[in-house]
Amino acid sequence: MNETAPASRWLKSAQWLAGNLGQVVVVDASYYLPAQKRDPKAEYIAAHIPGAVFFDLNAISDESTDLPHMLPGPDQFGAAVGALGIAETDTIVVYDATGLYSAPRVWWTFRIFAAKNVFVLDGGFPAWKAQGGASEAGEVKRPARTFKAEMDTGAVAMVSDVQ
């Protein structure tokens, strides 16, 4: 089966992921608006791509503000994703359960903090399932790693910049 070229170099197909599953870190970055009344963590525990860890967009956010899921500082981000078993040198593939909703935000967050080889699964979990990809239940625990987060402040507008 010939694979068509992705629309972006930052997208990886379900077919590509299936062939590289044991060599990359897979991250479920599912998130839903409160009005949707869905629990992304519960859905992750029920079924996710084998080996995937769950990135909680609300928990891995700036704790100094009451604004929802604001970008955390580098120390907080590094500690949180290091605890998930991810290093900045890993090849990371991020997906979400709806196809292409919250995964790009998490991809961008990894990029802001110096991960160079981070990609989005084109079509997310629906594309994975459609191509016959397996799923597993339960929470994946990877051994902790060190993620050396260096924030690219040039890619983020701070409040002072906006003012």
C-alpha positions as CSV (number, residue, x, y, z in Angstrom):
1,M,0.0,0.0,0.0
2,N,1.5,3.3,-1.0
3,E,1.2,6.1,1.4
4,T,0.5,9.6,0.3
5,A,2.7,12.4,1.5
6,P,1.4,14.2,4.6
7,A,0.1,17.7,4.4
8,S,2.9,18.9,6.8
9,R,6.2,17.5,7.8
10,W,5.0,17.6,11.3
11,L,2.3,15.0,10.6
12,K,2.8,11.2,10.8
13,S,0.3,8.7,9.4
14,A,-1.2,5.9,11.4
15,Q,0.6,3.5,9.0
16,W,4.0,5.2,9.8
17,L,3.2,5.0,13.6
18,A,2.3,1.3,13.3
19,G,5.8,0.6,11.8
20,N,7.6,2.7,14.4
21,L,5.5,2.0,17.5
22,G,8.3,0.6,19.7
23,Q,10.7,3.3,18.7
24,V,8.8,6.4,19.6
25,V,7.0,7.9,22.6
26,V,3.3,8.1,22.0
27,V,1.3,10.7,23.8
28,D,-2.5,10.9,24.2
29,A,-3.2,14.6,24.5
30,S,-7.0,14.3,24.4
31,Y,-8.9,17.3,25.9
32,Y,-12.6,18.3,25.7
33,L,-14.4,21.5,26.5
34,P,-16.5,21.3,29.8
35,A,-19.7,21.5,27.8
36,Q,-18.8,18.2,26.1
37,K,-19.1,16.4,29.4
38,R,-16.4,13.9,28.5
39,D,-13.5,12.7,30.6
40,P,-10.3,12.4,28.5
41,K,-8.4,10.5,31.2
42,A,-11.2,8.0,31.7
43,E,-11.4,7.5,27.9
44,Y,-7.6,7.1,27.8
45,I,-7.7,4.4,30.5
46,A,-10.5,2.6,28.6
47,A,-8.6,2.6,25.3
48,H,-5.5,4.1,23.8
49,I,-2.7,3.4,21.4
50,P,-0.4,0.8,22.9
51,G,2.3,2.3,25.1
52,A,0.8,5.8,25.0
53,V,1.1,8.0,28.1
54,F,-1.6,10.6,29.0
55,F,-0.7,14.3,28.8
56,D,-3.2,16.2,31.1
57,L,-3.5,19.6,29.5
58,N,-5.0,21.1,32.7
59,A,-2.5,19.6,35.1
60,I,0.6,20.5,33.0
61,S,-0.2,24.2,33.0
62,D,0.8,27.4,34.8
63,E,-0.1,26.9,38.4
64,S,0.3,30.6,39.2
65,T,-2.9,31.7,37.4
66,D,-6.5,30.6,37.6
67,L,-6.7,30.8,33.8
68,P,-7.2,27.4,32.3
69,H,-4.3,25.4,30.7
70,M,-1.9,28.3,30.3
71,L,1.6,27.5,29.2
72,P,3.7,26.3,32.2
73,G,7.3,27.4,33.0
74,P,10.2,25.3,31.8
75,D,10.9,23.8,35.2
76,Q,7.3,22.7,35.7
77,F,7.0,21.3,32.1
78,G,10.3,19.5,32.3
79,A,9.4,17.8,35.6
80,A,5.9,16.9,34.5
81,V,6.9,15.3,31.1
82,G,10.0,13.8,32.6
83,A,7.7,12.0,35.1
84,L,5.8,10.7,32.1
85,G,9.0,9.1,30.8
86,I,9.8,11.6,28.1
87,A,13.1,13.3,27.3
88,E,13.5,16.2,24.9
89,T,15.7,14.0,22.7
90,D,12.9,11.4,22.1
91,T,10.8,11.1,19.0
92,I,7.3,11.9,20.2
93,V,4.0,11.4,18.4
94,V,1.0,13.2,19.9
95,Y,-2.6,12.3,19.1
96,D,-6.1,13.0,20.5
97,A,-9.3,11.0,20.5
98,T,-11.2,13.3,18.1
99,G,-8.7,13.3,15.3
100,L,-7.1,16.7,15.4
101,Y,-8.2,19.0,18.2
102,S,-5.9,19.2,21.2
103,A,-2.9,17.3,19.8
104,P,-1.5,20.4,17.9
105,R,-1.6,22.4,21.1
106,V,0.4,19.8,23.0
107,W,2.8,19.4,19.9
108,W,3.4,23.2,20.0
109,T,4.0,23.0,23.8
110,F,6.7,20.3,23.3
111,R,8.2,22.4,20.5
112,I,8.3,25.6,22.7
113,F,10.3,23.6,25.3
114,A,13.0,22.3,22.9
115,A,11.7,19.0,21.7
116,K,12.8,18.8,18.1
117,N,11.4,15.5,17.0
118,V,7.7,15.8,17.9
119,F,4.9,15.1,15.5
120,V,1.1,14.9,15.4
121,L,-0.7,11.7,14.4
122,D,-2.6,12.7,11.3
123,G,-6.2,11.9,12.0
124,G,-5.5,11.0,15.7
125,F,-7.0,7.9,17.4
126,P,-9.9,7.6,14.8
127,A,-7.3,7.2,12.0
128,W,-5.3,4.7,14.1
129,K,-8.4,2.6,14.6
130,A,-9.5,2.9,11.0
131,Q,-6.3,1.5,9.7
132,G,-6.7,-1.5,12.1
133,G,-4.4,-0.3,14.9
134,A,-4.6,-2.1,18.2
135,S,-5.6,-0.4,21.4
136,E,-5.0,-1.2,25.1
137,A,-6.6,-0.3,28.4
138,G,-5.1,0.9,31.6
139,E,-2.5,3.6,32.5
140,V,1.0,3.3,31.0
141,K,3.9,4.0,33.3
142,R,7.2,4.7,31.6
143,P,10.4,5.0,33.7
144,A,11.0,8.6,34.6
145,R,13.4,10.6,32.3
146,T,15.0,14.0,32.4
147,F,13.5,16.5,30.1
148,K,15.7,19.5,29.7
149,A,13.1,22.2,29.0
150,E,14.4,25.4,27.4
151,M,11.7,27.8,26.6
152,D,11.7,29.5,23.2
153,T,10.4,32.8,24.5
154,G,10.6,34.3,21.0
155,A,7.7,32.0,20.0
156,V,5.4,33.1,22.8
157,A,3.8,36.6,23.3
158,M,4.0,37.5,26.9
159,V,1.5,39.9,28.5
160,S,4.1,42.7,28.3
161,D,4.4,42.1,24.5
162,V,0.7,42.4,24.0
163,Q,0.4,45.5,26.1
